[in-house]
């Protein structure tokens, strides 16, 4: 909801700043369970509504990426999750933000679309056909690898 840096918070690092370069992180979950990846369908903004993303959101000042992403998944999907290693490339966003994906495991609960239009589980064979939000397309090769190994 809040735009750009700030949010009205003012931590020791300044406003909304979370990494060494002064960029605010948006974290997204590559949540894999039983060999399938969880996707969530955005409701906003208009240009992204109806398209599918790895769920997540902005890390707040004072949160680690793992803490912030766990919080977002609790708020958006009603699940408890364990945040693991980085997946794929980092994607620069406007307003000095950076988008990063993390491998996530489901700890408890069943994902429900509390802030999305819908959720769905996709197998590696379906990934190429999904209407992903443009930023998340950069992760497809890494997601294929995540879904095919082990
Ligand atoms: N993305 C994106 N892909 C992706 C996520 C989770 C986010 O491209 N998988 C982009 C979309 C927005 C920005 O990152 O440009 C912030 O994501 P958003 O809106 O999901 O984060 P929130 O929920 O923290 O944002 P507010 O509604 O502003 O609180």
Backbone and ligand atoms as CSV (ligand in chain L), in Angstrom:
chain,resi,resn,atom,element,x,y,z
A,1,UNK,N,N,0.843,-1.192,0.000
A,1,UNK,CA,C,0.000,0.000,0.000
A,1,UNK,C,C,0.880,1.244,0.000
A,2,UNK,N,N,1.759,1.337,0.970
A,2,UNK,CA,C,2.630,2.516,1.027
A,2,UNK,C,C,3.602,2.504,-0.148
A,3,UNK,N,N,3.920,3.627,-0.657
A,3,UNK,CA,C,4.769,3.745,-1.843
A,3,UNK,C,C,6.222,4.037,-1.490
A,4,UNK,N,N,7.107,3.501,-2.286
A,4,UNK,CA,C,8.529,3.830,-2.266
A,4,UNK,C,C,9.146,3.627,-0.896
A,5,UNK,N,N,10.139,4.423,-0.616
A,5,UNK,CA,C,10.829,4.315,0.661
A,5,UNK,C,C,9.989,4.978,1.727
A,6,UNK,N,N,10.217,4.575,2.955
A,6,UNK,CA,C,9.551,5.304,4.011
A,6,UNK,C,C,8.576,4.461,4.774
A,7,UNK,N,N,7.349,4.453,4.388
A,7,UNK,CA,C,6.320,3.750,5.134
A,7,UNK,C,C,6.097,4.452,6.466
A,8,UNK,N,N,6.774,5.570,6.722
A,8,UNK,CA,C,6.654,6.222,8.011
A,8,UNK,C,C,7.571,5.635,9.076
A,9,UNK,N,N,8.334,4.580,8.727
A,9,UNK,CA,C,9.277,4.040,9.705
A,9,UNK,C,C,10.571,4.810,9.621
A,10,UNK,N,N,11.291,4.874,10.709
A,10,UNK,CA,C,12.567,5.575,10.685
A,10,UNK,C,C,13.560,4.861,11.587
A,11,UNK,N,N,14.106,3.784,11.070
A,11,UNK,CA,C,15.032,2.976,11.860
A,11,UNK,C,C,16.433,3.567,11.857
A,12,UNK,N,N,17.379,2.874,12.482
A,12,UNK,CA,C,18.762,3.337,12.563
A,12,UNK,C,C,19.421,3.472,11.186
A,13,UNK,N,N,18.938,2.702,10.197
A,13,UNK,CA,C,19.519,2.759,8.859
A,13,UNK,C,C,18.844,3.832,8.006
A,14,UNK,N,N,17.911,4.551,8.580
A,14,UNK,CA,C,17.162,5.506,7.767
A,14,UNK,C,C,15.811,4.931,7.452
A,15,UNK,N,N,15.191,5.423,6.418
A,15,UNK,CA,C,13.814,5.011,6.138
A,15,UNK,C,C,13.745,3.902,5.106
A,16,UNK,N,N,13.279,2.758,5.547
A,16,UNK,CA,C,12.969,1.685,4.621
A,16,UNK,C,C,14.173,1.066,3.948
A,17,UNK,N,N,15.352,1.340,4.457
A,17,UNK,CA,C,16.559,0.847,3.809
A,17,UNK,C,C,16.920,-0.506,4.377
A,18,UNK,N,N,17.186,-1.483,3.501
A,18,UNK,CA,C,17.490,-2.782,4.072
A,18,UNK,C,C,18.781,-3.424,3.596
A,19,UNK,N,N,19.395,-2.957,2.545
A,19,UNK,CA,C,20.687,-3.585,2.257
A,19,UNK,C,C,21.817,-2.576,2.149
A,20,UNK,N,N,23.012,-3.145,2.050
A,20,UNK,CA,C,24.242,-2.368,2.069
A,20,UNK,C,C,24.250,-1.236,1.052
A,21,UNK,N,N,23.621,-1.493,-0.092
A,21,UNK,CA,C,23.570,-0.470,-1.137
A,21,UNK,C,C,22.434,0.511,-0.915
A,22,UNK,N,N,21.731,0.365,0.211
A,22,UNK,CA,C,20.625,1.267,0.458
A,22,UNK,C,C,19.384,0.917,-0.320
A,23,UNK,N,N,19.335,-0.321,-0.804
A,23,UNK,CA,C,18.146,-0.720,-1.549
A,23,UNK,C,C,17.187,-1.492,-0.654
A,24,UNK,N,N,15.931,-1.229,-0.838
A,24,UNK,CA,C,14.892,-1.945,-0.108
A,24,UNK,C,C,14.618,-3.259,-0.815
A,25,UNK,N,N,14.495,-4.346,-0.031
A,25,UNK,CA,C,14.276,-5.659,-0.638
A,25,UNK,C,C,12.800,-6.027,-0.686
A,26,UNK,N,N,12.408,-6.582,-1.825
A,26,UNK,CA,C,11.133,-7.290,-1.940
A,26,UNK,C,C,11.511,-8.768,-2.054
A,27,UNK,N,N,10.978,-9.595,-1.147
A,27,UNK,CA,C,11.318,-11.020,-1.132
A,27,UNK,C,C,10.124,-11.826,-1.626
A,28,UNK,N,N,10.424,-12.885,-2.391
A,28,UNK,CA,C,9.377,-13.733,-2.955
A,28,UNK,C,C,9.707,-15.189,-2.650
A,29,UNK,N,N,8.667,-15.989,-2.467
A,29,UNK,CA,C,8.833,-17.374,-2.039
A,29,UNK,C,C,8.731,-18.351,-3.196
A,30,UNK,N,N,9.797,-19.152,-3.377
A,30,UNK,CA,C,9.716,-20.321,-4.253
A,30,UNK,C,C,9.356,-21.486,-3.342
A,31,UNK,N,N,8.060,-21.606,-3.074
A,31,UNK,CA,C,7.558,-22.614,-2.139
A,31,UNK,C,C,7.258,-23.899,-2.911
A,32,UNK,N,N,8.050,-24.929,-2.616
A,32,UNK,CA,C,7.899,-26.208,-3.306
A,32,UNK,C,C,7.432,-27.255,-2.311
A,33,UNK,N,N,6.410,-27.983,-2.696
A,33,UNK,CA,C,5.886,-29.055,-1.857
A,33,UNK,C,C,5.431,-30.187,-2.781
A,34,UNK,N,N,5.842,-31.404,-2.467
A,34,UNK,CA,C,5.502,-32.567,-3.304
A,34,UNK,C,C,5.816,-32.320,-4.777
A,35,UNK,N,N,6.933,-31.669,-5.030
A,35,UNK,CA,C,7.388,-31.476,-6.398
A,35,UNK,C,C,6.653,-30.416,-7.200
A,36,UNK,N,N,5.815,-29.653,-6.503
A,36,UNK,CA,C,5.115,-28.581,-7.214
A,36,UNK,C,C,5.377,-27.225,-6.561
A,37,UNK,N,N,5.275,-26.180,-7.382
A,37,UNK,CA,C,5.571,-24.809,-6.957
A,37,UNK,C,C,4.269,-24.045,-6.731
A,38,UNK,N,N,4.226,-23.291,-5.637
A,38,UNK,CA,C,3.027,-22.490,-5.358
A,38,UNK,C,C,3.085,-21.153,-6.087
A,39,UNK,N,N,2.023,-20.830,-6.804
A,39,UNK,CA,C,1.890,-19.515,-7.440
A,39,UNK,C,C,0.633,-18.834,-6.916
A,40,UNK,N,N,0.670,-17.513,-6.908
A,40,UNK,CA,C,-0.475,-16.727,-6.435
A,40,UNK,C,C,-0.818,-15.683,-7.489
A,41,UNK,N,N,-2.118,-15.460,-7.653
A,41,UNK,CA,C,-2.592,-14.567,-8.722
A,41,UNK,C,C,-2.834,-13.176,-8.165
A,42,UNK,N,N,-2.160,-12.180,-8.731
A,42,UNK,CA,C,-2.239,-10.808,-8.220
A,42,UNK,C,C,-3.597,-10.177,-8.511
A,43,UNK,N,N,-3.975,-9.272,-7.609
A,43,UNK,CA,C,-5.202,-8.500,-7.815
A,43,UNK,C,C,-4.898,-7.052,-8.203
A,44,UNK,N,N,-3.663,-6.602,-7.996
A,44,UNK,CA,C,-3.291,-5.225,-8.325
A,44,UNK,C,C,-1.785,-5.170,-8.560
A,45,UNK,N,N,-1.279,-4.109,-9.149
A,45,UNK,CA,C,-1.984,-3.036,-9.864
A,45,UNK,C,C,-2.619,-3.573,-11.145
A,46,UNK,N,N,-3.389,-2.734,-11.852
A,46,UNK,CA,C,-4.119,-3.218,-13.030
A,46,UNK,C,C,-3.256,-3.978,-14.029
A,47,UNK,N,N,-2.024,-3.523,-14.251
A,47,UNK,CA,C,-1.178,-4.178,-15.262
A,47,UNK,C,C,-0.683,-5.557,-14.811
A,48,UNK,N,N,-0.755,-5.833,-13.508
A,48,UNK,CA,C,-0.327,-7.152,-13.011
A,48,UNK,C,C,-1.506,-8.026,-12.579
A,49,UNK,N,N,-2.685,-7.438,-12.450
A,49,UNK,CA,C,-3.862,-8.184,-11.985
A,49,UNK,C,C,-4.158,-9.335,-12.934
A,50,UNK,N,N,-4.395,-10.507,-12.358
A,50,UNK,CA,C,-4.674,-11.687,-13.161
A,50,UNK,C,C,-3.435,-12.491,-13.500
A,51,UNK,N,N,-2.270,-11.892,-13.318
A,51,UNK,CA,C,-1.022,-12.606,-13.606
A,51,UNK,C,C,-0.507,-13.260,-12.325
A,52,UNK,N,N,0.334,-14.283,-12.507
A,52,UNK,CA,C,0.770,-15.130,-11.393
A,52,UNK,C,C,2.167,-14.750,-10.933
A,53,UNK,N,N,2.389,-14.851,-9.607
A,53,UNK,CA,C,3.685,-14.481,-9.029
A,53,UNK,C,C,4.083,-15.480,-7.961
A,54,UNK,N,N,5.359,-15.429,-7.608
A,54,UNK,CA,C,5.815,-16.053,-6.377
A,54,UNK,C,C,5.393,-15.096,-5.254
A,55,UNK,N,N,4.613,-15.574,-4.284
A,55,UNK,CA,C,4.084,-14.663,-3.272
A,55,UNK,C,C,5.188,-14.073,-2.397
A,56,UNK,N,N,4.955,-12.884,-1.902
A,56,UNK,CA,C,5.950,-12.216,-1.058
A,56,UNK,C,C,5.603,-10.762,-0.904
A,57,UNK,N,N,6.598,-9.948,-0.572
A,57,UNK,CA,C,6.354,-8.521,-0.415
A,57,UNK,C,C,7.564,-7.818,0.152
A,58,UNK,N,N,7.362,-6.565,0.501
A,58,UNK,CA,C,8.474,-5.724,0.955
A,58,UNK,C,C,8.923,-6.113,2.368
A,59,UNK,N,N,10.228,-6.209,2.519
A,59,UNK,CA,C,10.819,-6.417,3.837
A,59,UNK,C,C,10.785,-5.083,4.579
A,60,UNK,N,N,10.333,-5.129,5.810
A,60,UNK,CA,C,10.226,-3.900,6.610
A,60,UNK,C,C,11.550,-3.620,7.323
A,61,UNK,N,N,11.802,-2.355,7.633
A,61,UNK,CA,C,13.021,-2.015,8.379
A,61,UNK,C,C,13.096,-2.822,9.674
A,62,UNK,N,N,14.279,-3.363,9.953
A,62,UNK,CA,C,14.471,-4.132,11.175
A,62,UNK,C,C,14.199,-5.622,11.011
A,63,UNK,N,N,13.625,-6.016,9.881
A,63,UNK,CA,C,13.391,-7.437,9.616
A,63,UNK,C,C,14.535,-8.004,8.779
A,64,UNK,N,N,14.885,-9.261,9.040
A,64,UNK,CA,C,15.725,-9.970,8.076
A,64,UNK,C,C,14.811,-10.381,6.915
A,65,UNK,N,N,15.410,-10.674,5.748
A,65,UNK,CA,C,14.574,-11.157,4.647
A,65,UNK,C,C,13.753,-12.382,5.046
A,66,UNK,N,N,14.361,-13.307,5.814
A,66,UNK,CA,C,13.631,-14.514,6.216
A,66,UNK,C,C,12.442,-14.170,7.110
A,67,UNK,N,N,12.656,-13.245,8.040
A,67,UNK,CA,C,11.556,-12.829,8.919
A,67,UNK,C,C,10.446,-12.149,8.120
A,68,UNK,N,N,10.849,-11.245,7.243
A,68,UNK,CA,C,9.858,-10.493,6.473
A,68,UNK,C,C,9.075,-11.384,5.523
A,69,UNK,N,N,9.784,-12.327,4.891
A,69,UNK,CA,C,9.084,-13.204,3.953
A,69,UNK,C,C,8.141,-14.149,4.711
A,70,UNK,N,N,8.583,-14.654,5.864
A,70,UNK,CA,C,7.687,-15.488,6.689
A,70,UNK,C,C,6.431,-14.716,7.065
A,71,UNK,N,N,6.609,-13.470,7.450
A,71,UNK,CA,C,5.455,-12.623,7.812
A,71,UNK,C,C,4.516,-12.446,6.628
A,72,UNK,N,N,5.082,-12.141,5.461
A,72,UNK,CA,C,4.238,-11.953,4.272
A,72,UNK,C,C,3.438,-13.225,3.962
A,73,UNK,N,N,4.077,-14.385,4.119
A,73,UNK,CA,C,3.397,-15.643,3.787
A,73,UNK,C,C,2.294,-15.952,4.803
A,74,UNK,N,N,2.536,-15.562,6.056
A,74,UNK,CA,C,1.491,-15.712,7.088
A,74,UNK,C,C,0.306,-14.810,6.746
A,75,UNK,N,N,0.604,-13.539,6.398
A,75,UNK,CA,C,-0.459,-12.568,6.100
A,75,UNK,C,C,-1.216,-12.905,4.816
A,76,UNK,N,N,-0.472,-13.315,3.806
A,76,UNK,CA,C,-1.089,-13.472,2.477
A,76,UNK,C,C,-1.711,-14.842,2.256
A,77,UNK,N,N,-1.130,-15.861,2.927
A,77,UNK,CA,C,-1.538,-17.246,2.627
A,77,UNK,C,C,-1.975,-18.031,3.851
A,78,UNK,N,N,-1.747,-17.483,5.035
A,78,UNK,CA,C,-2.147,-18.171,6.261
A,78,UNK,C,C,-1.301,-19.382,6.605
A,79,UNK,N,N,-0.065,-19.403,6.126
A,79,UNK,CA,C,0.803,-20.553,6.395
A,79,UNK,C,C,2.013,-20.169,7.243
A,80,UNK,N,N,2.593,-21.181,7.887
A,80,UNK,CA,C,3.906,-21.044,8.507
A,80,UNK,C,C,4.908,-21.702,7.568
A,81,UNK,N,N,6.024,-21.016,7.340
A,81,UNK,CA,C,6.969,-21.495,6.349
A,81,UNK,C,C,8.395,-21.322,6.841
A,82,UNK,N,N,9.292,-22.120,6.284
A,82,UNK,CA,C,10.717,-22.022,6.593
A,82,UNK,C,C,11.430,-21.467,5.359
A,83,UNK,N,N,12.095,-20.319,5.542
A,83,UNK,CA,C,12.770,-19.661,4.415
A,83,UNK,C,C,14.203,-20.172,4.310
A,84,UNK,N,N,14.576,-20.649,3.128
A,84,UNK,CA,C,15.902,-21.202,2.891
A,84,UNK,C,C,16.765,-20.321,1.991
A,85,UNK,N,N,17.476,-20.980,1.088
A,85,UNK,CA,C,18.489,-20.302,0.279
A,85,UNK,C,C,17.890,-19.447,-0.843
A,86,UNK,N,N,18.711,-18.511,-1.326
A,86,UNK,CA,C,18.336,-17.694,-2.478
A,86,UNK,C,C,18.167,-18.570,-3.712
A,87,UNK,N,N,17.269,-18.153,-4.578
A,87,UNK,CA,C,17.008,-18.848,-5.837
A,87,UNK,C,C,17.066,-17.831,-6.973
A,88,UNK,N,N,17.889,-18.102,-7.967
A,88,UNK,CA,C,17.872,-17.294,-9.190
A,88,UNK,C,C,18.505,-15.922,-9.031
A,89,UNK,N,N,18.323,-15.131,-10.065
A,89,UNK,CA,C,18.953,-13.809,-10.140
A,89,UNK,C,C,18.190,-12.797,-9.279
A,90,UNK,N,N,18.865,-11.699,-8.926
A,90,UNK,CA,C,18.130,-10.604,-8.305
A,90,UNK,C,C,17.666,-9.665,-9.403
A,91,UNK,N,N,16.480,-9.110,-9.199
A,91,UNK,CA,C,15.847,-8.279,-10.226
A,91,UNK,C,C,15.737,-6.851,-9.699
A,92,UNK,N,N,16.390,-5.902,-10.362
A,92,UNK,CA,C,16.275,-4.509,-9.911
A,92,UNK,C,C,14.859,-3.992,-10.152
A,93,UNK,N,N,14.322,-3.272,-9.168
A,93,UNK,CA,C,12.999,-2.664,-9.296
A,93,UNK,C,C,13.160,-1.152,-9.253
A,94,UNK,N,N,12.145,-0.420,-9.704
A,94,UNK,CA,C,12.191,1.040,-9.574
A,94,UNK,C,C,12.248,1.455,-8.102
A,95,UNK,N,N,12.533,2.703,-7.858
A,95,UNK,CA,C,12.534,3.258,-6.502
A,95,UNK,C,C,13.555,2.594,-5.580
A,96,UNK,N,N,14.725,2.241,-6.151
A,96,UNK,CA,C,15.807,1.703,-5.316
A,96,UNK,C,C,15.391,0.449,-4.574
A,97,UNK,N,N,14.581,-0.369,-5.212
A,97,UNK,CA,C,14.219,-1.636,-4.591
A,97,UNK,C,C,14.827,-2.781,-5.404
A,98,UNK,N,N,14.966,-3.922,-4.753
A,98,UNK,CA,C,15.503,-5.105,-5.426
A,98,UNK,C,C,14.642,-6.300,-5.036
A,99,UNK,N,N,14.376,-7.153,-6.033
A,99,UNK,CA,C,13.506,-8.313,-5.850
A,99,UNK,C,C,14.367,-9.569,-5.805
A,100,UNK,N,N,14.211,-10.357,-4.729
A,100,UNK,CA,C,14.978,-11.613,-4.591
A,100,UNK,C,C,14.036,-12.750,-4.225
A,101,UNK,N,N,14.325,-13.931,-4.759
A,101,UNK,CA,C,13.528,-15.124,-4.449
A,101,UNK,C,C,14.303,-16.042,-3.510
A,102,UNK,N,N,13.560,-16.752,-2.679
A,102,UNK,CA,C,14.138,-17.704,-1.725
A,102,UNK,C,C,13.382,-19.026,-1.814
A,103,UNK,N,N,14.118,-20.133,-1.680
A,103,UNK,CA,C,13.479,-21.445,-1.556
A,103,UNK,C,C,12.772,-21.492,-0.205
A,104,UNK,N,N,11.533,-21.933,-0.207
A,104,UNK,CA,C,10.723,-21.961,1.015
A,104,UNK,C,C,10.068,-23.322,1.156
A,105,UNK,N,N,10.025,-23.803,2.399
A,105,UNK,CA,C,9.311,-25.057,2.694
A,105,UNK,C,C,8.112,-24.767,3.576
A,106,UNK,N,N,7.063,-25.496,3.315
A,106,UNK,CA,C,5.844,-25.375,4.106
A,106,UNK,C,C,6.049,-26.061,5.462
A,107,UNK,N,N,5.774,-25.326,6.532
A,107,UNK,CA,C,5.901,-25.915,7.864
A,107,UNK,C,C,4.530,-26.386,8.353
A,108,UNK,N,N,3.524,-25.497,8.230
A,108,UNK,CA,C,2.165,-25.906,8.602
A,108,UNK,C,C,1.134,-25.042,7.900
A,109,UNK,N,N,-0.049,-25.599,7.779
A,109,UNK,CA,C,-1.148,-24.888,7.139
A,109,UNK,C,C,-1.280,-25.255,5.679
A,110,UNK,N,N,-2.371,-24.786,5.106
A,110,UNK,CA,C,-2.644,-24.977,3.681
A,110,UNK,C,C,-2.801,-23.584,3.090
A,111,UNK,N,N,-2.039,-23.254,2.043
A,111,UNK,CA,C,-2.110,-21.898,1.482
A,111,UNK,C,C,-3.513,-21.542,0.987
A,112,UNK,N,N,-3.981,-20.375,1.423
A,112,UNK,CA,C,-5.277,-19.843,1.012
A,112,UNK,C,C,-5.027,-18.435,0.468
A,113,UNK,N,N,-5.762,-18.040,-0.559
A,113,UNK,CA,C,-5.581,-16.704,-1.152
A,113,UNK,C,C,-6.282,-15.657,-0.290
A,114,UNK,N,N,-5.574,-15.131,0.723
A,114,UNK,CA,C,-6.152,-14.111,1.601
A,114,UNK,C,C,-6.030,-12.716,0.991
A,115,UNK,N,N,-4.996,-12.511,0.160
A,115,UNK,CA,C,-4.774,-11.201,-0.467
A,115,UNK,C,C,-4.590,-11.323,-1.977
A,116,UNK,N,N,-4.692,-12.534,-2.490
A,116,UNK,CA,C,-4.590,-12.777,-3.934
A,116,UNK,C,C,-5.957,-13.216,-4.463
A,117,UNK,N,N,-6.069,-13.275,-5.789
A,117,UNK,CA,C,-7.323,-13.761,-6.397
A,117,UNK,C,C,-7.443,-15.270,-6.254
A,118,UNK,N,N,-6.294,-15.955,-6.288
A,118,UNK,CA,C,-6.286,-17.423,-6.238
A,118,UNK,C,C,-4.872,-17.892,-5.983
A,119,UNK,N,N,-4.741,-19.141,-5.566
A,119,UNK,CA,C,-3.436,-19.795,-5.522
A,119,UNK,C,C,-3.528,-21.082,-6.326
A,120,UNK,N,N,-2.384,-21.526,-6.817
A,120,UNK,CA,C,-2.346,-22.814,-7.533
A,120,UNK,C,C,-0.965,-23.427,-7.397
A,121,UNK,N,N,-0.927,-24.753,-7.490
A,121,UNK,CA,C,0.342,-25.489,-7.491
A,121,UNK,C,C,0.640,-25.902,-8.918
A,122,UNK,N,N,1.861,-25.639,-9.378
A,122,UNK,CA,C,2.219,-26.044,-10.738
A,122,UNK,C,C,3.424,-26.976,-10.725
A,123,UNK,N,N,3.395,-27.938,-11.627
A,123,UNK,CA,C,4.533,-28.815,-11.844
A,123,UNK,C,C,5.489,-28.189,-12.840
A,124,UNK,N,N,6.667,-28.772,-12.953
A,124,UNK,CA,C,7.703,-28.205,-13.825
A,124,UNK,C,C,7.236,-28.141,-15.282
A,125,UNK,N,N,6.403,-29.079,-15.667
A,125,UNK,CA,C,5.896,-29.135,-17.053
A,125,UNK,C,C,4.922,-28.001,-17.362
A,126,UNK,N,N,4.310,-27.424,-16.333
A,126,UNK,CA,C,3.304,-26.372,-16.541
A,126,UNK,C,C,3.889,-24.960,-16.491
A,127,UNK,N,N,5.086,-24.856,-15.920
A,127,UNK,CA,C,5.646,-23.541,-15.587
A,127,UNK,C,C,5.763,-22.610,-16.798
A,128,UNK,N,N,6.187,-23.179,-17.924
A,128,UNK,CA,C,6.407,-22.361,-19.120
A,128,UNK,C,C,5.109,-21.758,-19.659
A,129,UNK,N,N,3.974,-22.376,-19.348
A,129,UNK,CA,C,2.688,-21.934,-19.904
A,129,UNK,C,C,1.949,-20.941,-19.011
A,130,UNK,N,N,2.464,-20.707,-17.794
A,130,UNK,CA,C,1.769,-19.822,-16.860
A,130,UNK,C,C,2.021,-18.364,-17.230
A,131,UNK,N,N,1.003,-17.525,-17.066
A,131,UNK,CA,C,1.139,-16.081,-17.295
A,131,UNK,C,C,1.748,-15.438,-16.046
A,132,UNK,N,N,3.080,-15.564,-15.946
A,132,UNK,CA,C,3.794,-14.999,-14.794
A,132,UNK,C,C,3.930,-13.493,-14.939
A,133,UNK,N,N,4.014,-12.783,-13.814
A,133,UNK,CA,C,4.348,-11.358,-13.880
A,133,UNK,C,C,5.751,-11.239,-14.494
A,134,UNK,N,N,5.994,-10.167,-15.258
A,134,UNK,CA,C,7.256,-10.080,-16.020
A,134,UNK,C,C,8.515,-10.273,-15.162
A,135,UNK,N,N,8.581,-9.657,-13.994
A,135,UNK,CA,C,9.790,-9.792,-13.175
A,135,UNK,C,C,10.094,-11.246,-12.830
A,136,UNK,N,N,9.074,-12.015,-12.558
A,136,UNK,CA,C,9.274,-13.381,-12.082
A,136,UNK,C,C,9.725,-14.329,-13.198
A,137,UNK,N,N,9.576,-13.900,-14.447
A,137,UNK,CA,C,10.028,-14.727,-15.581
A,137,UNK,C,C,11.528,-14.980,-15.514
A,138,UNK,N,N,12.256,-14.037,-14.941
A,138,UNK,CA,C,13.714,-14.179,-14.841
A,138,UNK,C,C,14.099,-15.405,-14.009
A,139,UNK,N,N,13.177,-15.874,-13.176
A,139,UNK,CA,C,13.485,-16.998,-12.286
A,139,UNK,C,C,13.138,-18.350,-12.883
A,140,UNK,N,N,12.524,-18.388,-14.044
A,140,UNK,CA,C,12.053,-19.672,-14.585
A,140,UNK,C,C,13.176,-20.725,-14.677
A,141,UNK,N,N,14.351,-20.405,-15.214
A,141,UNK,CA,C,15.390,-21.444,-15.273
A,141,UNK,C,C,15.754,-21.994,-13.887
A,142,UNK,N,N,15.887,-21.113,-12.922
A,142,UNK,CA,C,16.232,-21.548,-11.562
A,142,UNK,C,C,15.084,-22.340,-10.932
A,143,UNK,N,N,13.870,-21.972,-11.255
A,143,UNK,CA,C,12.713,-22.700,-10.711
A,143,UNK,C,C,12.603,-24.092,-11.324
A,144,UNK,N,N,12.913,-24.194,-12.609
A,144,UNK,CA,C,12.923,-25.509,-13.257
A,144,UNK,C,C,13.941,-26.401,-12.562
A,145,UNK,N,N,15.101,-25.839,-12.265
A,145,UNK,CA,C,16.144,-26.608,-11.583
A,145,UNK,C,C,15.686,-27.028,-10.185
A,146,UNK,N,N,15.071,-26.089,-9.480
A,146,UNK,CA,C,14.581,-26.380,-8.121
A,146,UNK,C,C,13.542,-27.500,-8.138
A,147,UNK,N,N,12.703,-27.496,-9.165
A,147,UNK,CA,C,11.621,-28.487,-9.247
A,147,UNK,C,C,12.091,-29.837,-9.772
A,148,UNK,N,N,13.214,-29.860,-10.474
A,148,UNK,CA,C,13.637,-31.129,-11.089
A,148,UNK,C,C,14.687,-31.869,-10.269
A,149,UNK,N,N,15.466,-31.137,-9.481
A,149,UNK,CA,C,16.488,-31.858,-8.710
A,149,UNK,C,C,15.865,-32.417,-7.435
A,150,UNK,N,N,16.416,-33.508,-6.968
A,150,UNK,CA,C,15.929,-34.163,-5.740
A,150,UNK,C,C,14.552,-34.713,-5.978
L,1,LIG,N1,N,6.902,-8.020,-7.207
L,1,LIG,C1,C,7.187,-8.791,-8.332
L,1,LIG,N2,N,7.166,-10.138,-8.196
L,1,LIG,C2,C,6.864,-10.749,-7.008
L,1,LIG,C3,C,6.575,-9.948,-5.856
L,1,LIG,C4,C,6.250,-10.573,-4.533
L,1,LIG,C5,C,6.613,-8.566,-6.008
L,1,LIG,O1,O,7.476,-8.273,-9.424
L,1,LIG,N3,N,6.874,-12.102,-6.972
L,1,LIG,C6,C,6.938,-6.537,-7.319
L,1,LIG,C7,C,5.568,-5.932,-7.451
L,1,LIG,C8,C,5.763,-4.574,-6.819
L,1,LIG,C9,C,6.827,-4.783,-5.755
L,1,LIG,O2,O,7.508,-5.974,-6.142
L,1,LIG,O3,O,6.317,-3.706,-7.806
L,1,LIG,C10,C,6.266,-4.917,-4.351
L,1,LIG,O4,O,5.490,-6.091,-4.300
L,1,LIG,P1,P,4.094,-6.148,-3.537
L,1,LIG,O5,O,3.200,-5.056,-4.006
L,1,LIG,O6,O,3.586,-7.533,-3.657
L,1,LIG,O7,O,4.601,-5.924,-2.061
L,1,LIG,P2,P,3.812,-5.501,-0.753
L,1,LIG,O8,O,2.604,-6.375,-0.629
L,1,LIG,O9,O,4.774,-5.484,0.373
L,1,LIG,O10,O,3.448,-4.039,-1.165
L,1,LIG,P3,P,2.470,-3.013,-0.520
L,1,LIG,O11,O,1.129,-3.380,-1.102
L,1,LIG,O12,O,3.007,-1.718,-1.058
L,1,LIG,O13,O,2.569,-3.161,0.959
